[in-house]
Amino acid sequence: MSALTVSGTRTSGASIREQNVMAASSIANIVKSSLGPVGLDKMLVDDIGDVTVTNDGATILKLLEVEHPAAKVLCELADLQDQEVGDGTTSVVIMAAELLKNADELVKQKIHPTSVISGYRLACKEACKYIQEHLTINVEELGREAILNAAKTSMSSKLIGRDCEFFADMVVNAAMAIKVTDPMGKSRYPIKAVNVLKAHGRSALESVLVHGYALNCIVASQAMKKRIPNAKIACLDFNLMKAKMHLGVHVIVEDPDKLDAIRQRESDITKERIEKILSAGANVVLTTGGIDDLCLKYFVEAGAMAVRRCKKQDLKRIAKATGATFISTLANLEGEESFDASMLGSAEEVVQERICDDELLLIKSPKVRSAASIILRGANDFMCDEMERSMHDSLCVVKRVLESKTVVPGGGCVEAALSIYLENFATSLSSREQLAIAEFANSLLIIPKILAVNAAQDSTELVAKLRAYHNTSQINADHKHLKWVGLDLRKGEVRDNKKAGVFEPAICKIKSLKFATEAAITILRIDDMIKLNPESKQGGRSYQDAVAAGELDG
């Protein structure tokens, strides 16, 4: 054994590539059946018995405990797509696995991985260019209907697909309500400003959109006002309770009267803090900590509203929307406690209302940014959780459509068009990349194939029809309108998806192509894996070993 030997197992060449491809394929097979408008759901049960029922690729892969390093790349890929675009997480994983599988076939035919990689890169670049030049539709020429249709397409594969008309309208209204314009004059839609609350009971169609920020908290005392107009809001991150000495602080008192003075001072510290906040003009105080009964009395007397135990995340969003400062201490730079009126946020009205079965606190018309809240109803917690994930995906899609202003037709239309284009493009090249580009074109067809299989249709026949239409549209200028043809999975036929209103954000398709290609290339580049053996812990025997051996007897 030489000094350079690593204590571990080394796998290299074809065997590691095969392992990686197998791991990627097995990950793709898990999410494969959940793709498309008639995809099925997965039930995931974790080690403590928590159940998640979902159709969302990113959620499924996040909850899986994956050991294989190459499979982990695909799980991270779905997560990245979820963060960047919000939708298309399942298709990006399936596409990456298929690209990898086809690349492996080429490598087995003695084509060097570097040639395959450069071919894939070129194909991805050409595909993105083709989408932007030929397949995008501007939202302005289609109006609000296109945005609604994009939201419906995103929901079609989810639990709320049956009621997509109702929910799509709600999502678009929520996105419009939070529109802000940045200094460059561009419209931005920060979807985090939409607060999604869940309350189980009633039917899904009784979900409501509320204009304003809804807090799942109520006022701390029933004696307080339930409605405050022209609210001045303070957002605090500390307890408003009677101050207590810290543990380990000893005060030696010889005079019993001084004990009372200490107790009095303890209650006065918090009283002074509350007076500082109220004298600055605050009439609504929201805190992440607790407020004890003694302190509540001061708020009731001042006619202010106090809410305790709010979520920190909620308060940060409220501070942003109302222009308040989220304060974790009243101490200033001089070390004294002070509270300035500039730290207060303002809203037209803060009111406690009964919505559905619960009391909620609504902050209406915050001054700096508008906010919206969606309260979801469902039969049980699993349903509410899945509805929340579906709403998040749809909000992301609507945000992307509104910001990028371009959509592409869905239902396998883009993939079929790109497949035909790249096959023709490959034949125009006289270099080695030709084979890789042809395989890339072939890999893209996996999406329409799986869509058809999940819909219990004949995938071979449908994909052949689809390719024939797209081939005609690209060869014959008179039939250019056929480039919008995609699959209709309910009836099992091909149709014009532009007329049918099946749209996805263009950025979603472009990003998923780029991400899938990059992930496939990352795994394809690996030709060696060295797995180190875990270090054996060499130490003395434990106390239990000694007892078991009977060495301590006597």
Residue pairs with C-beta under 8 A, 6 or more apart in sequence:
6 530
6 532
7 532
7 533
8 530
8 531
8 532
8 533
9 530
9 531
9 533
10 528
10 529
10 530
10 531
11 19
11 528
11 529
11 530
11 531
12 527
12 528
12 529
13 527
13 528
14 107
14 108
16 526
16 527
16 528
16 529
17 104
17 107
17 524
17 526
17 527
18 104
19 68
19 70
19 529
20 70
20 100
20 523
20 526
21 100
21 101
21 104
21 523
23 68
23 70
23 71
24 70
24 71
24 73
24 74
24 96
24 97
24 100
24 101
24 523
25 97
25 100
25 101
26 71
27 61
27 64
27 66
27 71
27 74
27 75
27 93
27 97
28 74
28 93
28 94
28 96
28 97
28 98
30 42
30 60
30 61
30 64
31 42
31 57
31 60
31 61
31 78
31 90
31 93
31 94
32 90
32 94
32 450
32 454
33 39
33 40
33 454
34 40
34 41
34 42
34 55
34 57
34 60
34 90
34 157
35 90
35 91
35 94
35 157
35 447
35 450
35 451
35 454
36 157
36 450
36 451
36 454
36 455
36 489
37 156
37 157
37 161
37 455
37 489
37 490
38 157
38 454
38 455
38 456
38 489
38 490
39 55
39 90
39 157
39 454
40 55
40 454
41 53
41 54
41 55
41 159
41 386
42 53
42 54
42 55
42 60
43 51
43 52
43 53
44 51
44 52
44 53
44 54
44 60
44 63
44 64
45 51
45 52
46 52
46 63
51 382
52 59
52 63
52 382
52 385
53 382
53 386
54 60
54 385
54 386
54 389
55 157
55 158
55 159
55 386
55 390
56 89
56 90
56 158
56 386
56 389
56 390
56 393
57 78
57 89
57 90
57 91
57 92
57 93
58 78
58 79
58 81
58 82
58 89
59 389
61 74
61 75
61 78
61 79
61 89
61 93
62 75
62 78
62 79
64 75
66 72
66 75
69 529
70 523
70 526
73 519
73 522
73 523
74 93
74 96
74 97
74 519
77 92
77 93
77 96
77 515
77 516
77 519
78 89
78 90
78 92
78 93
80 515
81 88
81 89
81 92
81 511
81 512
81 515
82 89
84 511
84 515
85 396
85 400
85 505
85 507
85 508
85 511
85 512
86 392
86 393
86 395
86 396
86 397
86 399
86 400
87 154
87 393
87 394
87 396
87 397
87 504
87 505
87 508
88 504
88 508
88 509
88 511
88 512
91 447
91 512
92 512
92 515
92 516
93 516
94 446
94 447
94 450
95 443
95 444
95 446
95 447
95 512
95 513
95 516
96 515
96 516
96 517
96 519
96 520
98 443
98 446
99 120
99 439
99 440
99 443
99 516
99 517
99 520
100 520
100 523
100 524
101 443
102 439
102 440
102 442
102 443
103 113
103 116
103 120
103 436
103 439
103 520
103 524
104 524
105 439
106 116
106 435
106 436
106 439
107 113
107 116
107 524
111 432
111 435
111 436
113 524
113 525
113 527
115 432
115 433
115 436
116 436
116 439
116 524
117 436
117 521
117 524
117 525
118 433
118 436
119 432
119 433
119 434
119 435
119 436
119 437
119 439
119 440
120 436
120 437
120 440
120 517
120 520
120 521
121 517
121 521
122 433
122 437
123 422
123 425
123 426
123 436
123 437
123 440
123 441
123 517
124 440
124 513
124 514
124 517
126 421
126 422
126 425
126 437
127 418
127 421
127 422
127 440
127 444
127 513
128 510
128 513
128 514
130 417
130 418
130 421
131 408
131 414
131 418
131 506
131 509
131 510
131 513
132 506
132 510
134 417
134 483
135 408
135 409
135 413
135 414
135 417
135 483
135 506
136 406
136 407
136 408
136 506
137 146
137 406
137 407
137 408
137 409
137 498
137 503
138 405
138 406
139 146
139 147
139 401
139 402
139 405
139 406
139 407
140 405
142 407
144 172
145 501
146 401
146 407
146 501
146 503
147 172
147 398
147 401
147 402
148 168
148 169
148 172
149 168
149 501
149 502
149 503
150 397
150 398
150 401
150 407
150 503
150 504
150 505
151 164
151 167
151 168
151 171
151 172
151 394
151 397
151 398
152 164
152 165
152 168
152 501
153 397
153 410
153 502
153 503
153 504
154 390
154 393
154 394
154 397
154 504
155 161
155 164
155 167
155 168
155 390
155 393
155 394
156 164
158 386
158 389
158 390
158 393
159 383
159 386
159 387
159 390
160 167
160 204
160 387
160 390
160 391
163 204
163 205
166 205
167 207
167 390
167 391
167 394
168 394
170 207
170 209
170 374
171 391
171 394
171 395
171 398
172 398
173 209
173 372
174 194
174 209
174 372
174 374
174 395
175 189
175 191
175 194
175 395
175 398
175 399
175 402
177 194
177 211
177 370
177 371
177 372
178 189
178 190
178 191
178 193
178 194
178 369
178 370
178 371
178 372
179 187
179 188
179 189
179 370
179 402
180 187
180 188
180 189
180 190
180 369
180 370
181 187
181 188
182 188
186 403
187 402
187 403
188 403
189 398
189 399
189 402
189 403
190 369
191 392
191 395
191 396
191 399
192 317
193 213
193 317
193 320
193 321
193 369
193 370
193 371
193 372
194 371
194 372
194 373
194 374
194 395
195 213
195 214
195 314
195 317
195 371
195 372
195 373
195 374
196 373
196 374
196 376
196 388
196 391
196 392
197 214
197 216
197 360
197 373
197 374
197 375
197 376
198 375
198 376
198 378
198 381
198 384
198 385
198 387
198 388
199 356
199 357
199 358
199 375
199 376
199 377
199 384
200 377
200 378
200 379
200 380
200 381
200 383
200 384
201 356
201 357
201 377
201 379
202 356
202 357
202 377
203 377
203 379
204 376
204 377
204 378
204 383
204 387
206 356
206 377
207 374
207 375
207 376
207 377
207 387
208 355
208 356
208 374
208 375
209 372
209 373
209 374
210 355
210 362
210 372
210 373
210 374
210 375
211 364
211 365
211 370
211 372
212 347
212 362
212 363
212 364
212 365
212 366
212 371
212 372
212 373
213 314
213 317
213 318
213 321
213 362
213 363
213 366
213 371
213 373
214 355
214 360
214 361
214 362
214 363
214 373
214 375
215 286
215 307
215 310
215 314
215 318
215 360
215 361
215 362
215 363
216 311
216 358
216 360
217 307
217 308
217 309
217 310
217 360
217 361
218 307
218 352
218 359
218 360
218 361
219 225
219 226
219 305
219 306
219 307
219 352
219 361
220 291
220 296
220 299
220 306
220 307
220 308
221 296
221 299
221 300
221 306
223 300
224 299
224 300
224 304
224 305
224 306
225 303
225 305
226 351
226 352
227 349
227 350
227 351
227 352
228 283
228 284
228 304
228 305
228 349
228 350
228 351
229 348
229 349
230 346
230 348
230 349
231 283
231 284
231 305
231 346
231 347
231 348
231 349
231 350
231 363
232 281
232 282
232 283
232 284
232 341
232 344
232 345
232 346
233 282
233 284
233 285
233 286
233 318
233 322
233 324
233 344
233 345
233 346
233 347
233 350
233 363
234 277
234 280
234 282
234 284
234 285
234 286
234 324
234 327
234 339
234 343
234 344
234 345
235 286
235 287
235 315
235 316
235 318
235 319
235 324
235 325
235 326
235 327
235 345
236 277
236 285
236 286
236 287
236 288
236 289
236 327
236 328
237 287
237 288
237 289
237 312
237 315
237 326
237 327
237 328
238 287
238 288
238 289
238 327
238 328
238 329
239 287
239 289
239 290
239 291
240 270
240 273
240 274
240 285
240 287
240 289
240 290
240 291
240 292
240 295
240 306
240 308
241 270
241 289
241 290
241 291
241 292
241 295
242 266
242 267
242 270
242 292
242 294
242 295
243 266
243 267
243 269
243 270
244 266
245 251
245 266
251 262
253 259
253 262
267 294
270 294
270 295
271 295
271 298
272 337
273 330
273 337
273 339
274 295
274 298
274 299
275 298
276 330
276 337
276 338
276 339
277 285
277 339
278 298
278 299
278 302
278 304
280 339
280 340
280 341
280 343
280 344
281 341
281 344
282 304
282 344
283 302
283 303
283 304
283 305
284 304
284 305
284 306
284 307
284 350
285 299
285 304
285 305
285 306
285 307
286 307
286 310
286 315
286 318
287 306
287 307
287 308
287 309
287 310
288 309
288 310
288 311
288 312
288 315
289 308
289 309
290 308
290 309
291 299
291 306
291 308
295 306
296 306
299 305
299 306
305 350
307 361
315 326
316 326
317 371
318 324
318 345
318 363
318 366
319 325
319 326
319 345
320 368
320 369
321 345
321 363
321 366
321 368
321 369
321 370
321 371
322 345
322 346
322 347
322 363
322 366
322 367
322 368
323 345
323 346
323 366
323 367
323 368
324 343
324 344
324 345
325 342
325 343
325 345
327 339
327 343
330 337
330 338
330 339
331 337
332 338
345 366
345 367
345 368
346 366
346 367
347 363
347 364
347 365
347 366
347 367
348 364
348 365
348 366
348 367
349 362
349 364
349 365
350 361
350 362
350 363
350 364
351 361
351 362
351 364
352 359
352 360
352 361
352 362
353 359
353 360
353 362
354 360
355 375
356 375
356 377
360 375
362 373
363 371
374 391
376 384
376 387
376 388
376 391
377 384
378 384
378 387
397 504
397 505
397 508
400 505
400 507
400 508
401 407
401 503
401 505
404 505
404 506
404 507
406 505
406 506
406 507
407 503
407 504
407 505
407 506
408 414
408 503
408 504
408 505
408 506
408 509
409 484
409 486
409 497
409 498
409 502
409 503
409 504
410 486
410 497
410 502
410 503
410 504
411 448
411 451
411 486
411 487
411 488
411 489
411 497
411 500
411 502
412 447
412 448
412 451
412 452
412 463
412 466
412 486
412 487
413 466
413 483
413 484
413 485
413 486
413 487
413 497
413 502
414 509
415 444
415 445
415 447
415 448
416 444
416 445
416 448
416 463
416 466
416 467
416 469
416 470
416 485
416 486
417 470
417 473
417 474
417 483
418 441
418 444
419 441
419 442
419 444
419 445
419 467
419 470
420 441
420 467
420 470
420 471
420 474
421 441
421 474
422 437
422 438
422 440
422 441
422 444
423 438
423 441
424 474
425 437
426 433
426 434
426 435
426 437
426 438
426 441
427 434
429 437
440 517
445 463
445 467
448 459
448 462
448 463
448 466
448 487
449 459
449 463
450 459
451 487
451 489
452 458
452 459
452 462
452 463
452 487
452 489
452 492
453 459
454 489
455 489
455 490
455 492
457 489
457 492
458 492
462 487
462 492
462 493
462 494
465 494
466 485
466 486
466 487
466 494
469 482
469 485
469 494
470 482
470 483
470 485
472 479
472 482
473 479
473 480
473 481
473 482
473 483
473 485
474 483
481 496
484 496
484 497
484 498
484 499
485 494
485 495
485 496
485 497
486 494
486 495
486 496
486 497
486 502
487 493
487 494
487 495
487 497
488 494
488 495
488 497
488 500
497 503
546 552
